[in-house]
């Protein structure tokens, strides 16, 4: 890994907007699916995923789900079920209720919270299987009360024919009743605009590659989306008390995701910096996904030297990382200084995979520095809110003149007259 002063490192992060060619491909696919429905969906599935399907074969059958259970081992089933319990428990604590506030003058103000009716969950399958992503998308939507949740995933997972059985089992365990074998921008188009087989949704969530990100951005407005996610990233803030082997393992846990994933250590300790760089090389040599992790570390990995942990916090807040691990002698002391991070992992036993898979907090977290202004997927993402206003006669008579003043200040006379006519009818 490169070792450098933090000020030498490019701290500015940019959202990935894709090449002109990639954007044009996505726009064409979405337009075709919107116009032709299933015909375009099946054509692009054959062309891009090399899967020849009929419309009747798009939906995953109960027999396939039952068969998937026969293909996963008992340890996986136990782990996915316990993870689901933890994730559900965490998100249940995020639930909020509608509220109303009755004023002494008879005015009633409030907010009504309702779940979205239909949500689409995209589960990627290009390079690996991600059953955990099923849980992290579906469970918060269920806790919010969404009645219809539909999952789409490519017809082949990780280059192998068929959907990975772990994905189907995770979806069934989470309670998904509607699943389709379709991926890529064509799946996003189908969710957004609907086809003869797939009904449109109100919101699309779930991670994916650059084509998924661009497709979600393209359909935003017709539907809501969770975010435009970039490559995964981790920053580890550590001092001399940290174990270099732990840090190297955690950096590589992100590097193996994607060639563009970013793994960064921030530390004031030169000794730790050198030890971690050496340990990364040692561990990298035996990784099954060595080629991906090597490309990530060489292009986007770095050890950033700072003068103090407080200076390191400044670097962290500028990076606004997706995942932040604090491996210091007293991590709680620094917690209040951290302003920008999607998920914060404190101490040597809170390795990032603990949050990715099992602890309960959502692992779909803002990337590309967007933790400055956005949050992990949560229950609120699947709720819509309506303001409630019941104004009494007493309140209108008391405040009507002020309302008219504000309306006329903005040059909106009809607004003012809508109040004035009521005041006049009521003897004012």
C-alpha positions as a printed NumPy array, in Angstrom:
array([[  0.   ,   0.   ,   0.   ],
       [  1.076,   3.544,  -0.622],
       [  2.17 ,   5.403,   2.507],
       [  1.887,   9.182,   2.305],
       [  1.024,  12.285,   4.23 ],
       [ -2.704,  12.888,   4.381],
       [ -2.335,  16.294,   2.738],
       [ -0.84 ,  14.596,  -0.321],
       [ -3.924,  12.445,  -0.792],
       [ -6.827,  13.645,  -2.903],
       [ -9.586,  14.041,  -0.336],
       [-12.226,  15.251,  -2.784],
       [-14.799,  12.592,  -3.63 ],
       [-17.038,  12.676,  -6.662],
       [-20.224,  10.819,  -7.517],
       [-19.793,   8.429, -10.443],
       [-21.808,   9.74 , -13.401],
       [-20.588,   7.163, -15.915],
       [-19.249,   7.662, -19.42 ],
       [-21.4  ,   9.174, -22.191],
       [-21.541,   5.73 , -23.79 ],
       [-22.738,   4.068, -20.572],
       [-25.41 ,   6.709, -20.068],
       [-26.642,   6.306, -23.639],
       [-26.849,   2.52 , -23.265],
       [-28.906,   2.9  , -20.095],
       [-31.256,   5.477, -21.618],
       [-31.854,   3.24 , -24.632],
       [-32.62 ,   0.2  , -22.501],
       [-35.056,   2.117, -20.306],
       [-36.822,   3.656, -23.305],
       [-37.157,   0.263, -24.983],
       [-38.542,  -1.467, -21.891],
       [-40.942,   1.41 , -21.296],
       [-42.186,   1.161, -24.897],
       [-42.112,  -2.59 , -25.517],
       [-42.562,  -4.083, -22.046],
       [-41.792,  -7.773, -21.705],
       [-40.481,  -8.049, -25.264],
       [-37.629,  -5.633, -24.572],
       [-37.053,  -7.096, -21.122],
       [-36.58 , -10.569, -22.575],
       [-34.459,  -9.311, -25.474],
       [-31.993,  -7.55 , -23.187],
       [-31.933, -10.496, -20.797],
       [-30.892, -12.722, -23.708],
       [-28.345, -10.213, -25.005],
       [-26.746,  -9.076, -21.756],
       [-27.292, -12.024, -19.41 ],
       [-27.246, -14.763, -22.06 ],
       [-30.454, -16.215, -20.674],
       [-33.205, -17.159, -23.126],
       [-36.469, -16.816, -21.226],
       [-40.163, -16.508, -21.947],
       [-42.407, -14.075, -20.091],
       [-43.852, -17.006, -18.154],
       [-40.364, -17.923, -16.923],
       [-39.512, -14.497, -15.499],
       [-41.126, -15.147, -12.147],
       [-39.355, -17.459,  -9.714],
       [-41.617, -20.358,  -8.756],
       [-42.294, -21.812,  -5.349],
       [-40.757, -25.078,  -6.562],
       [-37.477, -23.263,  -7.234],
       [-37.546, -21.703,  -3.782],
       [-38.192, -25.108,  -2.209],
       [-35.295, -26.55 ,  -4.222],
       [-33.034, -23.726,  -3.036],
       [-33.645, -24.755,   0.57 ],
       [-32.354, -28.222,  -0.314],
       [-29.147, -26.709,  -1.705],
       [-28.078, -24.588,   1.287],
       [-26.538, -26.094,   4.374],
       [-27.949, -25.933,   7.88 ],
       [-25.26 , -23.535,   9.1  ],
       [-26.202, -20.953,   6.465],
       [-29.889, -21.265,   7.286],
       [-29.225, -20.795,  10.998],
       [-26.994, -17.779,  10.354],
       [-29.421, -16.069,   7.951],
       [-32.301, -16.567,  10.368],
       [-30.396, -15.154,  13.33 ],
       [-29.154, -12.239,  11.247],
       [-32.737, -11.513,  10.196],
       [-33.81 , -11.41 ,  13.845],
       [-31.029,  -8.94 ,  14.671],
       [-31.768,  -6.732,  11.666],
       [-35.488,  -6.686,  12.404],
       [-34.902,  -5.852,  16.076],
       [-32.619,  -2.94 ,  15.176],
       [-35.032,  -1.478,  12.637],
       [-38.081,  -1.911,  14.872],
       [-36.496,   0.713,  17.139],
       [-36.636,   3.216,  14.261],
       [-40.43 ,   3.102,  13.921],
       [-42.304,   6.334,  14.394],
       [-46.012,   7.045,  14.725],
       [-48.39 ,   9.55 ,  13.223],
       [-49.133,  12.413,  15.588],
       [-51.687,  15.18 ,  16.123],
       [-51.49 ,  18.283,  18.29 ],
       [-54.726,  19.987,  19.386],
       [-54.284,  23.7  ,  20.133],
       [-56.403,  25.641,  22.69 ],
       [-58.138,  27.544,  19.852],
       [-59.388,  24.317,  18.269],
       [-56.699,  24.072,  15.599],
       [-55.469,  20.566,  14.923],
       [-52.024,  20.072,  13.394],
       [-50.255,  16.824,  12.774],
       [-48.399,  14.417,  10.557],
       [-49.69 ,  11.162,   9.091],
       [-47.17 ,   8.433,   8.289],
       [-48.078,   5.777,   5.741],
       [-45.947,   3.025,   4.221],
       [-45.27 ,   2.988,   0.515],
       [-47.538,   0.507,  -1.233],
       [-45.036,  -1.311,  -3.462],
       [-41.229,  -1.422,  -3.296],
       [-38.732,  -3.03 ,  -5.665],
       [-35.511,  -4.539,  -4.315],
       [-32.555,  -5.058,  -6.642],
       [-30.145,  -7.805,  -5.576],
       [-26.894,  -7.82 ,  -7.601],
       [-25.427, -11.027,  -8.948],
       [-22.647, -10.105, -11.339],
       [-19.52 , -10.977,  -9.367],
       [-20.877, -12.702,  -6.269],
       [-24.024, -13.632,  -4.374],
       [-25.299, -11.224,  -1.738],
       [-28.045, -12.817,   0.386],
       [-27.303, -10.235,   3.074],
       [-28.433,  -7.448,   0.737],
       [-31.841,  -9.1  ,   0.545],
       [-32.293,  -8.839,   4.303],
       [-30.975,  -5.282,   4.512],
       [-33.458,  -4.022,   1.909],
       [-36.51 ,  -6.118,   2.646],
       [-36.656,  -6.052,   6.44 ],
       [-36.745,  -2.239,   6.902],
       [-39.51 ,  -2.078,   4.29 ],
       [-41.45 ,  -4.758,   6.127],
       [-41.004,  -2.99 ,   9.464],
       [-42.331,   0.175,   7.814],
       [-45.43 ,  -1.777,   6.763],
       [-44.911,  -1.968,   2.984],
       [-47.498,  -4.545,   1.807],
       [-45.913,  -5.422,  -1.554],
       [-42.184,  -6.104,  -1.873],
       [-40.823,  -7.442,  -5.138],
       [-37.272,  -8.69 ,  -5.694],
       [-35.348,  -8.733,  -8.966],
       [-31.964, -10.369,  -9.446],
       [-29.99 , -11.486, -12.529],
       [-30.837, -14.936, -13.926],
       [-27.248, -16.03 , -13.273],
       [-25.212, -15.316, -10.14 ],
       [-21.441, -14.938, -10.12 ],
       [-21.125, -16.259, -13.662],
       [-22.902, -19.533, -12.847],
       [-26.225, -20.568, -14.334],
       [-29.252, -19.899, -12.186],
       [-29.896, -17.678,  -9.188],
       [-27.732, -18.478,  -6.196],
       [-29.869, -20.547,  -3.792],
       [-28.704, -18.406,  -0.883],
       [-30.395, -15.373,  -2.447],
       [-33.688, -17.222,  -2.889],
       [-33.588, -18.626,   0.645],
       [-32.773, -15.22 ,   2.142],
       [-35.687, -13.669,   0.241],
       [-38.065, -16.397,   1.383],
       [-36.876, -16.071,   4.977],
       [-37.408, -12.314,   4.795],
       [-40.948, -12.884,   3.529],
       [-40.67 , -11.883,  -0.134],
       [-43.499, -13.45 ,  -2.148],
       [-42.712, -11.99 ,  -5.575],
       [-39.325, -12.617,  -7.219],
       [-38.136, -12.218, -10.825],
       [-35.023, -13.431, -12.648],
       [-34.046, -10.223, -14.387],
       [-31.104,  -7.903, -13.806],
       [-29.304,  -4.869, -15.161],
       [-30.794,  -1.598, -16.327],
       [-33.672,  -3.544, -17.878],
       [-34.754,  -4.709, -14.419],
       [-34.706,  -1.16 , -13.092],
       [-36.776,  -0.027, -16.094],
       [-39.317,  -2.782, -15.477],
       [-39.669,  -1.839, -11.819],
       [-40.04 ,   1.844, -12.624],
       [-42.41 ,   1.684, -15.576],
       [-43.878,  -1.799, -15.43 ],
       [-44.294,  -4.478, -18.076],
       [-47.009,  -7.022, -18.798],
       [-45.452,  -9.304, -16.165],
       [-43.926,  -6.939, -13.603],
       [-46.133,  -4.256, -12.058],
       [-44.454,  -0.871, -11.406],
       [-43.279,   0.074,  -7.926],
       [-43.159,   3.272,  -5.905],
       [-39.497,   2.977,  -4.902],
       [-36.407,   1.05 ,  -6.006],
       [-33.647,   0.178,  -3.589],
       [-30.589,  -2.025,  -3.574],
       [-26.956,  -1.818,  -4.722],
       [-25.492,  -2.684,  -8.112],
       [-22.867,  -1.811, -10.698],
       [-22.51 ,   1.435, -12.646],
       [-25.359,   0.501, -15.003],
       [-27.704,  -0.017, -12.063],
       [-26.638,   3.307, -10.556],
       [-27.185,   5.149, -13.84 ],
       [-30.534,   3.43 , -14.419],
       [-31.765,   4.371, -10.959],
       [-30.758,   7.958, -11.566],
       [-32.537,   7.914, -14.941],
       [-35.877,   6.691, -13.523],
       [-35.785,   8.898, -10.423],
       [-38.869,  11.073, -10.517],
       [-41.038,   8.357, -12.001],
       [-40.197,   6.452,  -8.816],
       [-38.161,   7.142,  -5.721],
       [-34.748,   5.522,  -5.251],
       [-32.618,   4.884,  -2.192],
       [-29.365,   6.362,  -3.517],
       [-26.868,   6.263,  -6.345],
       [-24.275,   4.066,  -4.731],
       [-20.616,   4.058,  -5.668],
       [-17.924,   1.461,  -4.968],
       [-17.563,   0.273,  -1.388],
       [-15.093,   2.002,   0.923],
       [-13.562,   1.682,   4.366],
       [-11.429,   4.025,   6.453],
       [ -9.647,   2.749,   9.543],
       [ -8.49 ,   5.313,  12.106],
       [ -5.897,   3.651,  14.323],
       [ -3.1  ,   4.32 ,  16.775],
       [ -0.133,   2.25 ,  17.944],
       [ -2.378,   0.1  ,  20.154],
       [ -4.074,  -1.492,  17.131],
       [ -3.208,  -4.923,  15.755],
       [ -1.79 ,  -4.625,  12.196],
       [ -3.226,  -8.019,  11.256],
       [ -6.756,  -6.902,  12.213],
       [ -6.424,  -3.694,  10.202],
       [ -5.045,  -5.449,   7.123],
       [ -7.839,  -8.024,   7.227],
       [-10.477,  -5.312,   7.481],
       [ -8.969,  -3.274,   4.635],
       [ -8.967,  -6.354,   2.422],
       [-12.56 ,  -7.168,   3.372],
       [-13.557,  -4.094,   1.368],
       [-10.93 ,  -4.432,  -1.348],
       [-12.262,  -7.834,  -2.395],
       [-15.675,  -6.314,  -3.233],
       [-14.633,  -4.468,  -6.363],
       [-11.575,  -3.274,  -8.259],
       [-12.733,   0.286,  -7.514],
       [-13.305,  -0.248,  -3.785],
       [-11.307,   2.03 ,  -1.509],
       [ -9.419,   0.91 ,   1.624],
       [ -7.619,   3.573,   3.646],
       [ -5.746,   3.589,   6.952],
       [ -5.353,   6.908,   8.781],
       [ -2.78 ,   6.858,  11.575],
       [ -0.194,   8.986,  13.42 ],
       [  2.022,   5.91 ,  13.931],
       [  4.768,   5.292,  11.375],
       [  5.465,   1.891,  12.883],
       [  1.825,   0.846,  12.488],
       [  1.73 ,   2.191,   8.934],
       [  4.669,   0.043,   7.85 ],
       [  3.377,  -3.02 ,   9.683],
       [ -0.074,  -2.761,   8.105],
       [  1.349,  -2.27 ,   4.598],
       [  3.434,  -5.44 ,   5.031],
       [  0.519,  -7.37 ,   6.534],
       [ -1.757,  -6.429,   3.625],
       [  0.759,  -7.982,   1.229],
       [  1.037, -11.125,   3.333],
       [ -2.72 , -11.651,   3.6  ],
       [ -3.392, -10.655,  -0.003],
       [ -1.262, -13.533,  -1.272],
       [ -3.776, -16.15 ,  -0.115],
       [ -7.095, -14.441,  -0.888],
       [ -9.404, -16.31 ,  -3.298],
       [-10.408, -12.953,  -4.854],
       [ -6.797, -11.834,  -4.991],
       [ -6.966, -10.225,  -8.435],
       [ -9.891,  -7.971,  -7.473],
       [ -8.403,  -7.055,  -4.097],
       [ -4.97 ,  -6.376,  -5.642],
       [ -6.44 ,  -3.994,  -8.211],
       [ -8.37 ,  -2.182,  -5.479],
       [ -5.39 ,  -1.844,  -3.143],
       [ -3.017,  -0.73 ,  -5.896],
       [ -5.386,   1.894,  -7.317],
       [ -7.423,   3.1  ,  -4.349],
       [ -5.688,   1.857,  -1.206],
       [ -3.491,   4.12 ,   0.932],
       [ -2.018,   4.671,   4.363],
       [ -2.382,   8.32 ,   5.335],
       [ -0.017,   9.716,   7.941],
       [ -1.279,  12.425,  10.307],
       [  0.26 ,  14.237,  13.281],
       [ -2.399,  13.184,  15.801],
       [ -5.67 ,  11.315,  16.14 ],
       [ -7.483,  14.638,  16.177],
       [ -5.874,  15.49 ,  12.831],
       [ -6.958,  12.046,  11.679],
       [-10.54 ,  12.873,  12.598],
       [-10.347,  15.931,  10.316],
       [ -9.266,  13.66 ,   7.467],
       [-12.076,  11.226,   8.249],
       [-14.681,  13.99 ,   8.241],
       [-13.471,  15.181,   4.844],
       [-13.54 ,  11.672,   3.413],
       [-17.   ,  11.   ,   4.925],
       [-16.501,   7.256,   4.477],
       [-19.109,   4.582,   4.034],
       [-17.506,   2.458,   6.781],
       [-15.307,   3.877,   9.53 ],
       [-13.452,   1.706,  12.008],
       [-11.9  ,   3.345,  15.069],
       [ -9.142,   1.074,  16.395],
       [ -7.582,   3.183,  19.119],
       [ -6.828,   2.739,  22.794],
       [ -9.969,   4.729,  23.707],
       [-12.346,   4.844,  20.711],
       [-15.265,   6.261,  22.688],
       [-13.221,   9.408,  23.375],
       [-13.207,  10.206,  19.663],
       [-16.824,   9.364,  18.886],
       [-18.154,  12.86 ,  19.532],
       [-15.672,  14.342,  17.045],
       [-16.816,  12.165,  14.148],
       [-19.267,  14.118,  12.002],
       [-19.344,  12.268,   8.688],
       [-19.493,   8.491,   8.424],
       [-22.146,   6.082,   7.222],
       [-21.436,   3.446,   9.872],
       [-18.984,   3.665,  12.766],
       [-17.323,   0.54 ,  14.161],
       [-15.637,   0.976,  17.542],
       [-12.935,  -1.261,  18.949],
       [-11.002,  -4.322,  17.801],
       [-13.935,  -6.747,  17.872],
       [-16.291,  -4.614,  15.775],
       [-14.868,  -5.594,  12.412],
       [-16.79 ,  -4.202,   9.454],
       [-18.23 ,  -7.633,   8.474],
       [-19.978,  -7.716,  11.865],
       [-22.164,  -4.884,  10.61 ],
       [-22.321,  -6.145,   7.041],
       [-23.932,  -9.39 ,   8.026],
       [-25.147,  -9.834,  11.545],
       [-25.236,  -7.085,  14.171],
       [-28.442,  -5.446,  12.932],
       [-27.687,  -1.948,  11.531],
       [-28.189,  -1.615,   7.803],
       [-25.219,  -2.263,   5.537],
       [-26.583,  -0.19 ,   2.654],
       [-24.686,   2.956,   3.503],
       [-23.881,   6.228,   1.681],
       [-20.74 ,   6.113,  -0.467],
       [-18.556,   8.599,  -2.365],
       [-18.467,  11.045,   0.525],
       [-22.254,  11.395,   0.613],
       [-22.276,  10.516,   4.314],
       [-21.881,  14.286,   4.692],
       [-25.611,  14.609,   4.054],
       [-27.224,  11.171,   3.814],
       [-27.83 ,   8.107,   5.961],
       [-27.953,   4.308,   5.815],
       [-31.16 ,   2.702,   4.583],
       [-33.722,   2.828,   7.381],
       [-37.428,   2.483,   8.087],
       [-38.138,   6.116,   7.175],
       [-37.005,   5.362,   3.616],
       [-40.175,   3.333,   3.137],
       [-42.621,   5.803,   4.661],
       [-44.328,   8.831,   3.192],
       [-45.579,  11.662,   5.341],
       [-48.645,  13.865,   4.984],
       [-49.119,  17.078,   6.927],
       [-52.5  ,  17.496,   8.627],
       [-54.084,  20.916,   9.108],
       [-57.489,  21.564,  10.646],
       [-57.833,  25.311,  11.284],
       [-60.639,  26.499,  13.518],
       [-62.79 ,  29.569,  12.891],
       [-61.213,  31.215,  15.928],
       [-57.703,  30.644,  14.581],
       [-58.534,  31.987,  11.124],
       [-60.116,  35.14 ,  12.525],
       [-57.063,  35.69 ,  14.728],
       [-54.458,  35.088,  12.035],
       [-56.19 ,  35.882,   8.749],
       [-54.708,  39.367,   8.418],
       [-51.184,  38.003,   8.871],
       [-51.765,  35.341,   6.23 ],
       [-53.029,  37.967,   3.767],
       [-50.022,  40.181,   4.501],
       [-47.624,  37.377,   3.61 ],
       [-49.566,  36.453,   0.463],
       [-49.613,  40.039,  -0.82 ],
       [-45.923,  40.432,  -0.035],
       [-45.365,  37.68 ,  -2.591],
       [-47.761,  39.247,  -5.089],
       [-50.315,  36.448,  -4.826],
       [-53.576,  38.336,  -4.501],
       [-55.786,  35.292,  -5.083],
       [-54.168,  33.668,  -2.07 ],
       [-55.005,  36.715,   0.01 ],
       [-58.592,  36.86 ,  -1.268],
       [-59.144,  33.185,  -0.379],
       [-58.643,  34.286,   3.226],
       [-60.364,  37.656,   2.868],
       [-63.649,  36.164,   1.625],
       [-63.854,  33.987,   4.709],
       [-63.145,  36.888,   7.043],
       [-65.837,  38.972,   5.349],
       [-68.402,  36.149,   5.534],
       [-67.65 ,  35.781,   9.215],
       [-68.335,  39.464,   9.91 ],
       [-64.806,  40.886,   9.713]])
